[in-house]
Amino acid sequence: MSIMNTVEQIKKHEGYRRFPYYCTGGRLTIGYGRNIDSKGVDKEEAEYLLAQDIKNALAGVKRRIDISHCNEARIAVLTNMAFNIGLQGLMGFKRMLEHVQQGEFESAAVEMLDSRWANQVPSRAQELAQQMLSGEWQS
């Protein structure tokens, strides 16, 4: 039996689940029977997932927001926020986004910090607000 036959057979037996579920053995599982409880994800897998999630967040930002006044560092702020709170969550920052789309970055930074999100992730919010304000990467 070739490895591809084995893969297809396992796919058929396990079935695909996009979201985590508990298998019949009571283990948290995802995908094609990936036992998260025992295996988790290794760093390489986590890096791949992160890259895909960032790519999707950036695509959403570009699709939904006029970023014509933004440089790369400011686009990164919006992408970071979309990654953190989802694109819909980011779209809820209506006043901030209006300021971004007008190139009013000081006001955008103020709006970022005047939010429940900033209270939940204060260090991240401070760093990203500074990056939005300055247009330069923060480290």
DSSP file with accessible surface (Angstrom, degrees, kcal/mol):
  #  RESIDUE AA STRUCTURE BP1 BP2  ACC     N-H-->O    O-->H-N    N-H-->O    O-->H-N    TCO  KAPPA ALPHA  PHI   PSI    X-CA   Y-CA   Z-CA
    1    1 A M              0   0  158      0, 0.0     2,-0.1     0, 0.0     0, 0.0   0.000 360.0 360.0 360.0 130.4    0.0    0.0    0.0
    2    2 A S     >  -     0   0   61      1,-0.1     4,-2.0     4,-0.0     3,-0.2  -0.375 360.0-111.9 -77.6 161.5    1.4    3.4   -0.9
    3    3 A I  H  > S+     0   0  124      1,-0.2     4,-2.8     2,-0.2     5,-0.2   0.874 118.5  56.8 -60.8 -36.4    1.5    6.2    1.5
    4    4 A M  H  > S+     0   0  112      2,-0.2     4,-2.5     1,-0.2    -1,-0.2   0.893 105.3  50.5 -65.5 -36.9   -1.1    8.1   -0.6
    5    5 A N  H  > S+     0   0   94      2,-0.2     4,-2.4     1,-0.2    -1,-0.2   0.913 111.0  49.6 -63.9 -40.0   -3.5    5.2   -0.2
    6    6 A T  H  X S+     0   0   42     -4,-2.0     4,-2.8     2,-0.2     5,-0.2   0.925 110.1  50.7 -63.2 -44.8   -2.9    5.2    3.5
    7    7 A V  H  X S+     0   0   53     -4,-2.8     4,-2.8     1,-0.2    -2,-0.2   0.947 112.2  46.2 -57.9 -49.9   -3.6    9.0    3.6
    8    8 A E  H  X S+     0   0   99     -4,-2.5     4,-2.2     1,-0.2    -1,-0.2   0.895 112.3  51.0 -63.8 -37.8   -6.8    8.6    1.7
    9    9 A Q  H  X S+     0   0   81     -4,-2.4     4,-2.4     2,-0.2    -1,-0.2   0.930 111.5  46.9 -65.8 -43.9   -7.9    5.7    3.9
   10   10 A I  H  X S+     0   0   82     -4,-2.8     4,-3.2     2,-0.2     5,-0.4   0.922 110.4  53.1 -64.5 -42.0   -7.3    7.6    7.1
   11   11 A K  H  X S+     0   0   73     -4,-2.8     4,-2.6    -5,-0.2    -1,-0.2   0.923 110.3  48.5 -56.7 -44.7   -9.1   10.6    5.7
   12   12 A K  H  < S+     0   0  157     -4,-2.2    -2,-0.2    -5,-0.2    -1,-0.2   0.931 116.4  42.1 -62.5 -43.7  -12.1    8.4    5.0
   13   13 A H  H  < S+     0   0  125     -4,-2.4    -2,-0.2     1,-0.2    -1,-0.2   0.880 123.2  36.1 -73.2 -39.8  -12.1    6.8    8.4
   14   14 A E  H  < S-     0   0   97     -4,-3.2    19,-0.2    -5,-0.2    -2,-0.2   0.852  93.1-152.9 -81.6 -38.9  -11.4   10.0   10.4
   15   15 A G     <  -     0   0   29     -4,-2.6     2,-0.4    -5,-0.4    18,-0.3   0.124  27.0 -81.8  73.6 158.2  -13.4   12.5    8.5
   16   16 A Y        -     0   0  135     16,-0.2     2,-0.4    17,-0.1    16,-0.2  -0.838  40.6-176.8-100.8 134.0  -12.4   16.2    8.4
   17   17 A R  E     -A   31   0A 127     14,-1.6    14,-2.5    -2,-0.4     4,-0.1  -0.981  12.8-164.8-129.7 119.5  -13.4   18.6   11.2
   18   18 A R  E    S+     0   0A 172     -2,-0.4    -1,-0.1    12,-0.2    14,-0.1   0.845  77.2  48.1 -68.6 -37.0  -12.5   22.2   10.9
   19   19 A F  E    S-     0   0A 136      1,-0.1    10,-0.1    12,-0.1    12,-0.1  -0.782  99.9 -89.1-109.6 153.1  -13.2   23.0   14.5
   20   20 A P  E     +     0   0A  71      0, 0.0     2,-0.3     0, 0.0    10,-0.2  -0.212  50.1 167.8 -59.8 146.9  -12.0   21.1   17.7
   21   21 A Y  E     -A   29   0A  38      8,-2.4     8,-3.3     6,-0.1     2,-0.6  -0.939  39.2-102.3-149.8 166.0  -14.2   18.3   19.0
   22   22 A Y  E     -A   28   0A 160     -2,-0.3     6,-0.2     6,-0.2     8,-0.0  -0.880  37.1-141.7 -98.1 122.8  -13.9   15.5   21.5
   23   23 A C    >   -     0   0   40      4,-2.5     3,-2.4    -2,-0.6    -1,-0.0  -0.138  36.3 -88.9 -72.1 177.4  -13.3   12.1   19.8
   24   24 A T  T 3  S+     0   0  162      1,-0.3    -1,-0.1     2,-0.1    -2,-0.0   0.757 129.9  57.9 -63.1 -21.3  -14.9    8.9   21.1
   25   25 A G  T 3  S-     0   0   60      2,-0.1    -1,-0.3     1,-0.0     3,-0.1   0.383 119.6-110.7 -87.4   2.9  -11.8    8.5   23.4
   26   26 A G  S <  S+     0   0   47     -3,-2.4     2,-0.4     1,-0.3    -2,-0.1   0.630  72.9 136.6  81.1  13.8  -12.5   11.9   25.0
   27   27 A R        -     0   0  118      1,-0.0    -4,-2.5     9,-0.0     2,-0.3  -0.765  63.3-110.3 -97.1 140.1   -9.5   13.6   23.5
   28   28 A L  E     +A   22   0A  41     -2,-0.4     8,-1.9    -6,-0.2     9,-1.3  -0.529  50.7 177.1 -67.0 126.8   -9.6   17.1   22.0
   29   29 A T  E     +AB  21  35A   4     -8,-3.3    -8,-2.4    -2,-0.3     2,-0.3  -0.913  16.3 179.1-137.4 155.3   -9.2   16.6   18.3
   30   30 A I  E  >  + B   0  34A  53      4,-1.6     4,-2.5    -2,-0.3     2,-0.2  -0.973  53.1   4.5-151.5 163.6   -9.1   18.6   15.1
   31   31 A G  E  4 S-A   17   0A  16    -14,-2.5   -14,-1.6    -2,-0.3     2,-0.9  -0.396 128.3  -7.4  66.0-129.0   -8.7   18.2   11.3
   32   32 A Y  T  4 S-     0   0  106    -16,-0.2    -1,-0.2    -2,-0.2   -16,-0.2  -0.564 129.2 -54.4 -99.6  64.4   -8.3   14.5   10.3
   33   33 A G  T  4 S+     0   0   23     -2,-0.9     2,-0.6   -18,-0.3    -2,-0.2   0.726  79.1 168.6  78.2  22.1   -8.1   13.1   13.8
   34   34 A R  E  <  -B   30   0A  69     -4,-2.5    -4,-1.6     1,-0.1     2,-1.1  -0.576  31.2-139.9 -72.6 115.5   -5.3   15.2   15.1
   35   35 A N  E  >> -B   29   0A  38     -2,-0.6     4,-2.7    -6,-0.2     5,-0.7  -0.637  22.2-178.4 -79.6 100.6   -5.2   14.6   18.9
   36   36 A I  H  >5S+     0   0   51     -8,-1.9     4,-0.9    -2,-1.1    -1,-0.2   0.873  76.8  61.4 -69.9 -37.0   -4.4   18.0   20.3
   37   37 A D  H  45S+     0   0   84     -9,-1.3    -1,-0.2     1,-0.2    -8,-0.1   0.906 119.9  23.9 -56.6 -44.1   -4.4   16.8   23.9
   38   38 A S  H  45S+     0   0   76    -10,-0.3    -2,-0.2     2,-0.1    -1,-0.2   0.859 137.1  26.0 -91.9 -39.1   -1.4   14.5   23.2
   39   39 A K  H  <5S+     0   0  144     -4,-2.7    -3,-0.2     1,-0.1    -2,-0.1   0.766  74.1 177.0 -99.1 -32.9    0.3   16.0   20.2
   40   40 A G     << -     0   0   22     -4,-0.9     2,-0.4    -5,-0.7    -1,-0.1  -0.282  51.0 -62.8  58.9-146.3   -0.5   19.7   20.2
   41   41 A V        -     0   0   83     -5,-0.1     2,-0.1     4,-0.0    -1,-0.0  -0.997  47.5-130.6-133.3 139.7    1.3   21.5   17.4
   42   42 A D     >  -     0   0   87     -2,-0.4     4,-2.6     1,-0.1     5,-0.2  -0.328  34.2 -98.4 -83.0 172.6    5.0   21.8   17.0
   43   43 A K  H  > S+     0   0  159      1,-0.2     4,-2.7     2,-0.2     5,-0.2   0.887 122.7  53.2 -60.7 -40.4    6.7   25.1   16.3
   44   44 A E  H  > S+     0   0  160      2,-0.2     4,-2.1     1,-0.2    -1,-0.2   0.919 111.5  46.1 -61.1 -43.8    7.0   24.5   12.5
   45   45 A E  H  > S+     0   0   60      2,-0.2     4,-2.7     1,-0.2    -2,-0.2   0.916 112.2  51.0 -64.4 -42.5    3.2   23.8   12.3
   46   46 A A  H  X S+     0   0   41     -4,-2.6     4,-2.7     1,-0.2    -2,-0.2   0.897 108.9  51.5 -62.9 -39.5    2.5   26.9   14.5
   47   47 A E  H  X S+     0   0  105     -4,-2.7     4,-2.6     2,-0.2    -1,-0.2   0.908 110.4  49.1 -62.5 -42.6    4.7   29.0   12.2
   48   48 A Y  H  X S+     0   0  148     -4,-2.1     4,-2.3     2,-0.2    -2,-0.2   0.944 112.5  47.1 -62.2 -47.0    2.7   27.7    9.2
   49   49 A L  H  X S+     0   0   86     -4,-2.7     4,-2.6     1,-0.2    -2,-0.2   0.915 112.1  50.9 -61.9 -42.3   -0.6   28.5   10.8
   50   50 A L  H  X S+     0   0   69     -4,-2.7     4,-2.8     2,-0.2     5,-0.2   0.935 109.1  50.6 -60.2 -46.8    0.6   31.9   11.9
   51   51 A A  H  X S+     0   0   53     -4,-2.6     4,-2.4     1,-0.2    -1,-0.2   0.912 112.4  47.1 -59.6 -42.0    1.7   32.7    8.3
   52   52 A Q  H  X S+     0   0   59     -4,-2.3     4,-2.4     2,-0.2    -1,-0.2   0.915 112.5  49.2 -66.2 -42.0   -1.6   31.7    6.9
   53   53 A D  H  X S+     0   0   80     -4,-2.6     4,-2.4     2,-0.2    -2,-0.2   0.895 112.4  47.8 -66.2 -38.9   -3.6   33.6    9.5
   54   54 A I  H  X S+     0   0   73     -4,-2.8     4,-3.0     2,-0.2     5,-0.2   0.925 110.3  52.2 -66.7 -43.8   -1.5   36.8    8.9
   55   55 A K  H  X S+     0   0  131     -4,-2.4     4,-2.3    -5,-0.2    -2,-0.2   0.930 112.6  45.6 -56.8 -43.8   -1.9   36.4    5.1
   56   56 A N  H  X S+     0   0   99     -4,-2.4     4,-2.2     2,-0.2    -1,-0.2   0.893 112.1  50.8 -68.6 -39.5   -5.7   36.2    5.6
   57   57 A A  H  X S+     0   0   12     -4,-2.4     4,-2.4     2,-0.2    -2,-0.2   0.936 111.5  47.9 -63.8 -44.7   -5.8   39.1    8.0
   58   58 A L  H  X S+     0   0   53     -4,-3.0     4,-2.7     1,-0.2     5,-0.2   0.919 110.2  51.8 -62.7 -42.8   -3.8   41.3    5.6
   59   59 A A  H  X S+     0   0   44     -4,-2.3     4,-2.0    -5,-0.2    -1,-0.2   0.912 110.5  49.1 -60.7 -41.1   -6.1   40.3    2.7
   60   60 A G  H  X S+     0   0    1     -4,-2.2     4,-2.2     2,-0.2     5,-0.2   0.914 110.3  50.3 -64.7 -42.9   -9.1   41.3    4.8
   61   61 A V  H  X S+     0   0    0     -4,-2.4     4,-2.3     1,-0.2    -2,-0.2   0.948 112.8  46.3 -59.5 -48.4   -7.6   44.6    5.7
   62   62 A K  H  < S+     0   0  124     -4,-2.7    -1,-0.2     1,-0.2    -2,-0.2   0.837 114.6  48.5 -64.7 -32.3   -6.8   45.4    2.0
   63   63 A R  H  < S+     0   0  173     -4,-2.0    -1,-0.2    -5,-0.2    -2,-0.2   0.854 122.9  29.0 -76.1 -33.4  -10.3   44.3    1.0
   64   64 A R  H  < S+     0   0  108     -4,-2.2     2,-0.4    -5,-0.2    -2,-0.2   0.611 112.5  57.8-107.5 -14.4  -12.3   46.3    3.5
   65   65 A I  S  < S-     0   0    7     -4,-2.3     2,-0.9    -5,-0.2    -1,-0.1  -0.960  74.2-125.1-127.2 137.7  -10.2   49.4    4.4
   66   66 A D        +     0   0   81     -2,-0.4     3,-0.3     1,-0.1    -4,-0.1  -0.690  34.5 171.3 -76.4 107.5   -8.8   52.2    2.3
   67   67 A I    >   +     0   0   31     -2,-0.9     3,-2.0     1,-0.2    -1,-0.1   0.134  36.6 118.7-106.5  21.3   -5.1   52.0    3.2
   68   68 A S  T 3  S+     0   0   86      1,-0.3    -1,-0.2    33,-0.1    33,-0.1   0.756  78.2  47.4 -63.4 -23.9   -3.9   54.5    0.6
   69   69 A H  T 3  S+     0   0   99     -3,-0.3     2,-0.4    31,-0.2    -1,-0.3   0.453  97.6  96.2 -91.5  -2.3   -2.6   56.8    3.3
   70   70 A C    <   -     0   0   18     -3,-2.0     2,-0.1     4,-0.1    -3,-0.1  -0.718  59.2-151.7 -96.9 139.5   -0.8   54.0    5.1
   71   71 A N     >  -     0   0   67     -2,-0.4     4,-2.3     1,-0.0     3,-0.3  -0.348  45.4 -86.4 -88.9-177.0    2.8   53.0    4.9
   72   72 A E  H  > S+     0   0  144      1,-0.2     4,-2.2     2,-0.2     5,-0.1   0.883 127.2  53.5 -61.4 -40.0    3.8   49.4    5.6
   73   73 A A  H  > S+     0   0    4     62,-0.4     4,-1.3     1,-0.2    -1,-0.2   0.883 111.2  46.1 -65.1 -36.8    4.2   49.9    9.4
   74   74 A R  H  > S+     0   0   36     -3,-0.3     4,-1.8     2,-0.2    -1,-0.2   0.873 110.2  52.3 -74.9 -36.8    0.6   51.3    9.6
   75   75 A I  H  X S+     0   0   32     -4,-2.3     4,-2.6     1,-0.2    -2,-0.2   0.903 106.4  56.2 -62.1 -37.0   -0.8   48.5    7.5
   76   76 A A  H  X S+     0   0   22     -4,-2.2     4,-2.9    -5,-0.2    -1,-0.2   0.864 102.5  55.1 -63.1 -35.6    0.9   46.1    9.9
   77   77 A V  H  X S+     0   0    0     -4,-1.3     4,-2.6     2,-0.2    -1,-0.2   0.951 110.4  44.9 -60.7 -48.5   -0.9   47.7   12.8
   78   78 A L  H  X S+     0   0    0     -4,-1.8     4,-2.6     1,-0.2    -2,-0.2   0.903 114.3  49.3 -64.0 -39.2   -4.3   47.0   11.1
   79   79 A T  H  X S+     0   0   13     -4,-2.6     4,-2.6     2,-0.2    -1,-0.2   0.917 110.2  51.0 -65.6 -43.0   -3.2   43.5   10.2
   80   80 A N  H  X S+     0   0   53     -4,-2.9     4,-2.4     1,-0.2    -2,-0.2   0.922 112.0  47.0 -60.5 -44.5   -2.1   42.8   13.8
   81   81 A M  H  X S+     0   0    0     -4,-2.6     4,-3.1     2,-0.2     5,-0.4   0.915 111.2  50.8 -65.3 -42.4   -5.4   44.1   15.1
   82   82 A A  H  X S+     0   0    5     -4,-2.6     4,-1.7     1,-0.2    -2,-0.2   0.892 111.5  49.2 -62.7 -38.0   -7.3   42.0   12.6
   83   83 A F  H  < S+     0   0   85     -4,-2.6    -1,-0.2    -5,-0.2    -2,-0.2   0.927 116.1  43.3 -62.8 -45.0   -5.3   38.9   13.6
   84   84 A N  H  < S+     0   0   53     -4,-2.4    -2,-0.2    -5,-0.2    -3,-0.2   0.920 133.7  14.0 -70.5 -47.0   -5.9   39.6   17.3
   85   85 A I  H  X S-     0   0   50     -4,-3.1     4,-0.6     1,-0.2    -3,-0.2   0.327 109.7-106.7-116.8   6.3   -9.7   40.5   17.3
   86   86 A G  H  X  -     0   0   32     -4,-1.7     4,-2.4    -5,-0.4    -1,-0.2   0.141  35.9 -82.2  82.6 156.0  -10.7   39.3   13.8
   87   87 A L  H  > S+     0   0   34      1,-0.2     4,-2.6     2,-0.2     5,-0.2   0.913 131.1  52.2 -62.3 -40.0  -11.6   41.4   10.8
   88   88 A Q  H  > S+     0   0  133      1,-0.2     4,-0.9     2,-0.2    -1,-0.2   0.896 108.6  51.1 -64.3 -39.4  -15.1   42.0   12.1
   89   89 A G  H >< S+     0   0   29     -4,-0.6     3,-0.8     1,-0.2     4,-0.3   0.927 110.9  48.3 -61.4 -44.3  -13.7   43.2   15.4
   90   90 A L  H >< S+     0   0    0     -4,-2.4     3,-2.2     1,-0.2    -2,-0.2   0.907 105.1  58.5 -62.2 -40.4  -11.4   45.6   13.6
   91   91 A M  H 3< S+     0   0   33     -4,-2.6    -1,-0.2     1,-0.3    -2,-0.2   0.729  93.1  69.2 -65.4 -18.1  -14.3   46.9   11.5
   92   92 A G  T << S+     0   0   51     -4,-0.9     2,-1.8    -3,-0.8    -1,-0.3   0.648  76.9  83.3 -72.3 -13.2  -16.0   47.8   14.8
   93   93 A F    <>  +     0   0   30     -3,-2.2     4,-2.8    -4,-0.3     5,-0.2  -0.414  58.5 158.7 -84.7  60.9  -13.3   50.5   15.3
   94   94 A K  H  >  +     0   0  142     -2,-1.8     4,-2.3     1,-0.2    -1,-0.2   0.902  67.4  43.8 -58.7 -48.7  -15.3   52.9   13.1
   95   95 A R  H  > S+     0   0  145     -3,-0.3     4,-2.1     2,-0.2    -1,-0.2   0.927 114.5  50.4 -66.0 -41.6  -13.9   56.2   14.2
   96   96 A M  H  > S+     0   0    2      1,-0.2     4,-2.5     2,-0.2    -2,-0.2   0.943 111.7  48.0 -60.1 -45.8  -10.3   54.9   14.2
   97   97 A L  H  X S+     0   0    9     -4,-2.8     4,-2.7     1,-0.2    -1,-0.2   0.871 107.6  55.3 -66.2 -35.7  -10.8   53.6   10.7
   98   98 A E  H  X S+     0   0  113     -4,-2.3     4,-1.0    -5,-0.2    -1,-0.2   0.930 110.3  46.7 -59.9 -43.5  -12.3   56.9    9.5
   99   99 A H  H ><>S+     0   0   37     -4,-2.1     5,-2.9     2,-0.2     3,-0.5   0.918 111.4  50.9 -65.0 -42.8   -9.1   58.6   10.8
  100  100 A V  H ><5S+     0   0    0     -4,-2.5     3,-1.5     1,-0.2    -2,-0.2   0.935 108.8  51.4 -58.9 -46.0   -6.8   56.0    9.2
  101  101 A Q  H 3<5S+     0   0   56     -4,-2.7    -1,-0.2     1,-0.3    -2,-0.2   0.714 112.2  47.0 -69.0 -17.6   -8.6   56.5    5.8
  102  102 A Q  T <<5S-     0   0  128     -4,-1.0    -1,-0.3    -3,-0.5    -2,-0.2   0.415 116.3-113.5 -97.9  -2.4   -8.2   60.2    6.1
  103  103 A G  T < 5S+     0   0   26     -3,-1.5     2,-1.3    -4,-0.5    -3,-0.2   0.697  72.3 139.0  77.0  19.8   -4.5   59.9    7.1
  104  104 A E     >< +     0   0   89     -5,-2.9     4,-1.9    -6,-0.2    -1,-0.2  -0.643  18.1 163.8 -96.6  78.0   -5.2   61.3   10.6
  105  105 A F  H  >  +     0   0   25     -2,-1.3     4,-2.4     1,-0.2    -1,-0.2   0.797  66.5  57.9 -76.3 -28.2   -2.9   59.0   12.4
  106  106 A E  H  > S+     0   0  141      2,-0.2     4,-2.0     1,-0.2    -1,-0.2   0.951 111.4  43.6 -64.6 -46.3   -2.7   60.8   15.7
  107  107 A S  H  > S+     0   0   51      1,-0.2     4,-2.4     2,-0.2    -2,-0.2   0.884 111.7  54.6 -65.7 -36.6   -6.5   60.7   16.1
  108  108 A A  H  X S+     0   0    0     -4,-1.9     4,-2.2     2,-0.2    -1,-0.2   0.927 107.8  49.7 -62.0 -42.9   -6.5   57.1   15.0
  109  109 A A  H  X S+     0   0    8     -4,-2.4     4,-1.9     1,-0.2    -2,-0.2   0.903 109.3  51.6 -63.7 -40.4   -4.0   56.2   17.7
  110  110 A V  H  X S+     0   0   86     -4,-2.0     4,-1.4     1,-0.2    -1,-0.2   0.930 109.7  49.6 -61.7 -44.6   -6.1   58.0   20.3
  111  111 A E  H  < S+     0   0   38     -4,-2.4    -1,-0.2     1,-0.2    -2,-0.2   0.879 106.9  55.9 -63.3 -37.3   -9.2   56.0   19.2
  112  112 A M  H  < S+     0   0    0     -4,-2.2     6,-0.4     1,-0.2    -1,-0.2   0.921 110.6  44.2 -58.9 -43.5   -7.2   52.8   19.5
  113  113 A L  H  < S+     0   0   61     -4,-1.9     2,-1.1     1,-0.2    -1,-0.2   0.692 101.6  69.5 -78.1 -18.1   -6.3   53.5   23.1
  114  114 A D  S  < S+     0   0  111     -4,-1.4     2,-0.3    -5,-0.2    -1,-0.2  -0.491  88.4  93.0 -95.6  62.2   -9.9   54.6   24.0
  115  115 A S  S  > S-     0   0   23     -2,-1.1     4,-1.2    -3,-0.2     5,-0.1  -0.979  84.6-116.0-150.7 159.9  -11.3   51.1   23.7
  116  116 A R  H  > S+     0   0  190     -2,-0.3     4,-1.7     1,-0.2     3,-0.3   0.877 115.9  61.3 -63.3 -37.4  -12.1   48.0   25.6
  117  117 A W  H  > S+     0   0    9      1,-0.2     4,-2.3     2,-0.2     3,-0.2   0.916 100.4  52.9 -55.6 -45.3   -9.5   46.2   23.4
  118  118 A A  H  4 S+     0   0    8     -6,-0.4    -1,-0.2     1,-0.2     7,-0.2   0.845 108.7  50.3 -62.7 -32.9   -6.8   48.5   24.8
  119  119 A N  H  < S+     0   0  133     -4,-1.2    -1,-0.2    -3,-0.3    -2,-0.2   0.818 111.8  48.4 -72.1 -30.2   -7.8   47.6   28.3
  120  120 A Q  H  < S+     0   0  115     -4,-1.7    -2,-0.2     1,-0.2    -1,-0.2   0.837 129.0  20.3 -77.9 -36.5   -7.7   43.9   27.5
  121  121 A V  S  X S+     0   0   39     -4,-2.3     4,-2.8    -5,-0.2     5,-0.2  -0.558  74.2 165.3-131.3  66.8   -4.2   44.0   25.8
  122  122 A P  H  > S+     0   0   74      0, 0.0     4,-2.5     0, 0.0     5,-0.2   0.869  73.9  47.1 -60.4 -42.0   -2.6   47.2   27.2
  123  123 A S  H  > S+     0   0  101      2,-0.2     4,-2.3     1,-0.2     5,-0.2   0.938 115.9  45.4 -65.9 -44.6    1.0   46.6   26.1
  124  124 A R  H  > S+     0   0   77      1,-0.2     4,-2.8     2,-0.2     5,-0.2   0.928 113.6  50.0 -62.0 -46.0    0.0   45.5   22.6
  125  125 A A  H  X S+     0   0    1     -4,-2.8     4,-2.7    -7,-0.2     5,-0.2   0.913 110.7  49.2 -61.8 -43.4   -2.4   48.5   22.3
  126  126 A Q  H  X S+     0   0  119     -4,-2.5     4,-2.2    -5,-0.2    -1,-0.2   0.932 113.4  46.4 -61.4 -47.3    0.3   51.0   23.4
  127  127 A E  H  X S+     0   0   88     -4,-2.3     4,-2.1    -5,-0.2    -2,-0.2   0.933 115.6  44.9 -62.7 -45.2    2.9   49.6   21.0
  128  128 A L  H  X S+     0   0    3     -4,-2.8     4,-2.6     2,-0.2    -2,-0.2   0.876 111.2  53.0 -70.4 -35.8    0.5   49.5   18.1
  129  129 A A  H  X S+     0   0    4     -4,-2.7     4,-2.6    -5,-0.2    -1,-0.2   0.917 110.0  48.8 -63.3 -42.0   -0.9   53.0   18.8
  130  130 A Q  H  X S+     0   0   89     -4,-2.2     4,-3.0    -5,-0.2     6,-0.3   0.906 111.7  49.4 -63.2 -39.8    2.7   54.3   18.9
  131  131 A Q  H  X S+     0   0    6     -4,-2.1     4,-2.4     2,-0.2     5,-0.3   0.896 111.0  49.5 -66.8 -38.9    3.4   52.5   15.6
  132  132 A M  H  < S+     0   0    0     -4,-2.6    -2,-0.2     2,-0.2    -1,-0.2   0.926 114.8  45.5 -63.5 -43.4    0.2   54.0   14.1
  133  133 A L  H  < S+     0   0   72     -4,-2.6    -2,-0.2     1,-0.2    -1,-0.2   0.949 123.1  32.0 -65.7 -50.2    1.2   57.5   15.3
  134  134 A S  H  < S-     0   0   40     -4,-3.0    -2,-0.2     2,-0.2    -1,-0.2   0.749  91.4-136.7 -83.7 -25.8    4.9   57.4   14.2
  135  135 A G     <  +     0   0    7     -4,-2.4     2,-0.4    -5,-0.3   -62,-0.4   0.671  69.7 112.7  73.7  15.3    4.5   55.2   11.1
  136  136 A E  S    S-     0   0  132     -6,-0.3    -1,-0.3    -5,-0.3    -2,-0.2  -0.948  77.0 -99.0-123.3 145.1    7.7   53.4   12.2
  137  137 A W        -     0   0  146     -2,-0.4     2,-0.3    -3,-0.1   -64,-0.0  -0.297  35.0-146.5 -59.5 138.4    8.0   49.8   13.5
  138  138 A Q              0   0   59    -65,-0.1    -1,-0.1   -11,-0.0   -11,-0.0  -0.807 360.0 360.0-103.7 148.2    8.1   49.4   17.2
  139  139 A S              0   0  159     -2,-0.3     0, 0.0   -12,-0.0     0, 0.0  -0.855 360.0 360.0-134.4 360.0   10.2   46.7   18.9
